[in-house]
Amino acid sequence: MSTFLNGRLGRALNSHAQKWRRTYQARSWEFRGLQLEFPRTICVDVGASYFAHTSWWFFLGVSRTTWLAIDPNAENLNYAESWPWRAQLKLETSCLSEFGGLSTFYKTNVDSGSSLLRPVIDTSSTLHHRHGKIDYFHPVQEIQIETKRISDVLAELNPGPIIIKLDTQGSELSIIRDLLQSPLSHLLIGIEVECSLLANPTYENSPRLWEVAHSLEESGFELLNLDVFPSRQPSTKYRARSRNISSECDAIFARRRDVIASPNIELREVLLGFYLTNAFYHEALTLIVDDSEVQSDLASKGIDVSNLQKVLKRRCKTN
């Protein structure tokens, strides 16, 4: 029976992966020439449960991409068995922390809520989350586990420009701090991070958005966009009439163009790719127009820079 179920699960995962691959191939066909000649990028997905991070469609379509999926629950990385992308996949089943070593891990009833920070449902949170919130977290098991630093994990790879996504239930900023204080910090180009917007975050001592933004801005990053999520799912009937309290967001940060390491053209080209994959086509266009060295390097690889600019101008008008 288990073999039969695993077979059905594998086919379902493969079907889902192929569907997303076709969707994003259609989105990226105008950038295929750029993808074929794009420099190596290390894409790090921390908290990589269940599916690949398809918002990074541009890098998934680049064969030189090293795609590092990190999640302490190996079962949540089963999608790796049906990996349809050009990016080269590597798996890491460690839990990350700022300093590494032995840490307390709070395993929640639904494993996607597990964290190195204790979940705390206070009175304020209870008022906003009446349905199913307690059952999502409780019962909570406290487990002692060994953790690694992200800088140590990345040091085992051949260094290259890095973009990173983190969804670790409150410990995201501490993981980034380790990377920003490491010798690899100058290679970090783009960051996507989940942040709490609540006055009292669900996880004990987890930072709010403003704290994350302040820390990253001091390190030479700028906020590009916020994708905000409500505290509860609105019903179809009242969606147009009733608003919901914002509980969390995915925040996208990128290295500021005026502080990026100017001698390294590859870093600026990866920033271009980060703009593209997140649909910041105007930023991508101005980067190419303003940076003659990037223009020359792309042209030397056989990329039609003039046509690329036309594509971006078209995308600017339609987005």
C-alpha positions in Angstrom: 0.0 0.0 0.0 2.8 2.5 0.9 4.4 1.9 -2.5 1.1 2.6 -4.2 0.6 5.8 -2.2 4.2 6.9 -2.9 3.7 6.3 -6.6 0.5 8.4 -6.6 2.1 11.1 -4.6 5.1 11.2 -6.9 2.9 11.5 -10.0 0.9 14.2 -8.3 4.1 16.2 -7.4 5.5 15.7 -10.9 2.2 16.9 -12.5 2.2 20.0 -10.3 5.9 20.7 -11.0 5.4 20.3 -14.7 2.4 22.7 -14.7 4.4 25.4 -12.9 7.4 24.8 -15.2 5.2 25.4 -18.3 3.6 28.5 -16.7 6.9 30.1 -16.0 8.5 29.1 -19.3 5.7 31.0 -21.0 6.5 34.0 -18.8 10.2 33.9 -19.5 10.5 33.1 -23.2 11.4 36.7 -24.1 14.4 36.4 -21.6 15.5 33.0 -22.8 18.7 34.4 -24.4 19.6 36.2 -21.2 19.0 33.0 -19.2 21.2 30.9 -21.4 24.2 33.3 -20.8 23.4 34.3 -17.2 26.2 34.1 -14.5 26.1 31.6 -11.8 23.8 32.5 -8.9 23.3 30.8 -5.6 19.5 30.8 -4.8 18.9 29.9 -1.2 15.3 28.9 -0.1 15.3 28.7 3.7 12.1 27.0 4.8 11.6 25.3 1.5 8.7 23.1 2.4 6.4 21.5 -0.2 7.2 23.4 -3.4 10.0 25.3 -5.1 9.8 29.1 -4.8 8.4 29.7 -8.3 8.5 33.5 -7.9 12.1 33.1 -8.8 11.2 31.7 -12.2 14.0 33.5 -13.9 16.7 31.7 -11.9 14.9 28.4 -12.0 15.3 28.6 -15.8 19.1 29.1 -15.6 21.3 26.0 -15.8 24.1 27.8 -13.9 21.9 28.4 -10.9 22.7 26.5 -7.8 19.4 26.1 -6.0 19.8 25.3 -2.3 16.6 24.2 -0.6 16.9 24.2 3.2 14.3 22.6 5.5 14.8 20.5 8.7 11.9 18.3 7.8 13.2 16.1 5.0 9.7 14.8 4.1 8.7 18.4 3.1 11.4 18.3 0.4 9.9 15.3 -1.5 9.2 17.5 -4.5 12.9 17.2 -5.3 12.1 13.8 -6.7 10.2 15.4 -9.5 12.5 18.5 -10.2 11.7 19.8 -13.7 13.8 23.0 -13.6 17.2 23.8 -15.3 18.6 25.0 -12.0 20.9 22.6 -10.2 19.2 21.5 -7.0 20.9 20.8 -3.6 19.2 19.8 -0.4 20.1 20.7 3.2 18.0 19.3 6.0 19.5 21.3 8.8 17.9 23.9 11.0 19.6 27.3 10.7 20.3 29.7 13.6 22.4 32.8 14.0 25.2 31.1 16.0 24.8 27.4 15.2 25.0 24.7 17.8 22.4 23.1 20.1 19.1 25.0 20.2 15.5 24.4 21.4 13.1 23.8 18.6 9.4 24.2 19.1 7.6 21.7 17.0 4.0 22.7 16.5 0.9 20.6 15.8 1.1 21.6 12.1 4.7 21.4 11.3 4.8 24.5 9.1 4.4 26.6 12.3 7.5 25.1 13.9 10.3 27.5 14.9 13.3 28.2 17.1 11.1 30.8 18.8 8.3 29.9 21.2 4.8 30.5 19.8 2.8 32.7 22.1 -0.9 33.3 21.6 -1.7 36.3 23.8 -5.0 38.0 24.4 -4.5 40.4 21.5 -3.7 37.6 19.1 -6.7 35.5 20.3 -9.0 38.4 19.5 -7.8 38.5 15.9 -7.5 34.7 15.3 -10.6 33.1 16.6 -10.7 30.1 14.3 -8.2 27.3 14.5 -5.2 29.3 15.6 -4.7 27.4 18.9 -5.0 24.0 17.2 -2.5 25.1 14.5 0.2 25.5 17.2 -0.8 23.3 20.1 0.3 20.9 21.4 3.9 22.2 21.1 6.8 19.9 21.6 10.2 21.3 22.8 13.1 19.4 21.1 16.8 19.9 21.4 18.4 20.0 17.9 21.7 20.8 16.4 21.7 23.9 14.1 24.0 25.4 11.5 24.8 28.9 10.4 23.9 29.8 6.9 27.4 31.2 6.3 28.9 27.8 7.1 26.4 26.0 4.7 27.2 28.5 1.9 31.0 28.3 2.5 30.8 24.7 1.4 29.7 25.8 -2.1 31.8 27.6 -4.7 31.2 31.3 -3.8 29.1 33.3 -6.1 26.3 36.0 -6.0 23.6 35.1 -3.6 19.8 35.7 -3.3 17.9 34.3 -0.4 14.3 33.7 0.7 13.6 33.0 4.4 10.4 31.7 5.9 11.4 30.4 9.4 8.6 31.7 11.6 10.3 34.6 13.3 14.0 33.7 13.2 14.6 35.2 9.7 16.5 38.3 10.8 18.9 36.4 13.0 19.8 34.1 10.2 20.4 37.0 7.8 22.6 38.7 10.5 25.0 35.8 10.4 25.3 36.1 6.6 25.8 39.9 6.7 28.6 39.5 9.3 30.4 36.8 7.3 33.0 37.1 4.5 30.2 36.3 2.0 28.2 39.4 2.8 29.4 41.3 -0.3 27.9 38.6 -2.5 24.4 39.0 -1.1 22.2 40.7 -3.7 18.5 40.1 -3.0 16.5 39.1 0.1 12.8 38.0 0.4 11.8 37.6 4.0 8.6 36.9 5.9 7.9 39.6 8.6 5.3 40.0 11.3 3.1 43.1 11.1 1.3 42.5 14.5 1.9 44.7 17.5 2.5 41.4 19.4 4.1 38.9 17.0 3.0 35.3 17.3 6.6 34.1 18.0 8.3 35.3 21.2 10.9 38.0 20.6 10.5 37.9 16.8 11.2 41.2 15.0 8.6 43.3 13.2 8.9 44.6 9.7 10.4 48.0 10.8 13.2 46.2 12.7 14.0 44.0 9.7 13.9 47.0 7.3 16.1 49.1 9.6 18.8 46.4 9.9 18.9 45.7 6.2 19.0 49.4 5.2 22.0 49.9 7.5 23.7 47.1 5.4 23.1 48.7 2.1 19.7 47.2 1.1 16.5 49.0 0.0 12.9 47.8 0.3 11.3 47.1 -3.1 7.9 45.7 -2.3 5.5 44.3 0.4 3.1 41.5 -0.2 0.7 41.8 2.7 -1.4 38.9 4.1 -4.6 39.4 6.3 -5.0 37.7 9.7 -7.9 35.6 8.5 -9.1 34.5 5.1 -11.9 36.8 3.9 -15.1 35.2 2.7 -16.1 35.6 -0.9 -19.4 37.3 0.1 -17.8 40.1 2.1 -14.4 40.4 0.4 -15.3 43.7 -1.2 -17.0 45.2 1.9 -14.9 44.1 4.8 -11.2 44.5 5.4 -9.0 42.3 7.6 -6.1 43.2 9.9 -2.7 42.7 8.3 -0.8 40.0 10.2 2.3 39.4 8.1 4.0 40.2 4.8 6.7 39.0 2.4 9.1 41.8 2.1 11.6 42.1 -0.9 14.9 43.9 -0.4 17.7 44.4 -2.9 21.2 45.7 -2.7 21.2 49.4 -3.5 22.7 50.1 -6.9 24.8 53.0 -5.5 26.5 50.8 -2.9 26.9 47.5 -4.9 30.5 46.4 -5.4 31.1 48.3 -8.7 34.1 46.3 -10.1 32.1 43.1 -10.1 29.8 43.1 -13.2 28.3 39.7 -12.2 26.8 41.2 -9.0 25.1 43.9 -11.0 23.8 41.3 -13.5 22.4 39.2 -10.8 20.7 42.3 -9.4 19.2 42.7 -12.9 17.9 39.1 -12.7 16.5 39.7 -9.3 14.6 42.7 -10.7 13.3 40.6 -13.5 12.1 37.7 -11.5 10.2 40.0 -9.2 8.7 42.0 -12.1 10.5 45.2 -11.4 10.9 45.8 -15.1 11.4 49.6 -14.8 14.3 49.0 -12.4 15.8 46.4 -14.7 15.5 48.8 -17.7 17.2 51.7 -15.9 20.0 49.5 -14.7 20.8 48.4 -18.3 20.5 52.0 -19.6 22.6 53.5 -16.9 25.3 50.8 -16.7 27.4 50.8 -19.9 29.7 48.0 -18.5 26.7 45.7 -18.1 25.6 46.6 -21.6 29.0 45.7 -23.0 29.3 42.5 -21.0 25.8 41.3 -22.2 26.6 42.2 -25.8 29.9 40.3 -25.6 27.8 37.2 -24.7 25.7 37.5 -27.8 22.7 39.1 -26.1 20.8 41.7 -28.2 20.8 44.5 -25.6 18.6 46.8 -27.8 15.9 44.1 -28.1 16.1 43.4 -24.3 15.4 47.1 -23.7 12.4 46.9 -26.0 11.1 43.9 -24.1 11.5 45.7 -20.8 9.8 48.8 -22.1 6.9 46.7 -23.3 6.7 45.0 -19.9 6.7 48.3 -18.1 3.6 49.4 -20.1 1.7 46.2 -19.4 2.5 45.7 -15.7 
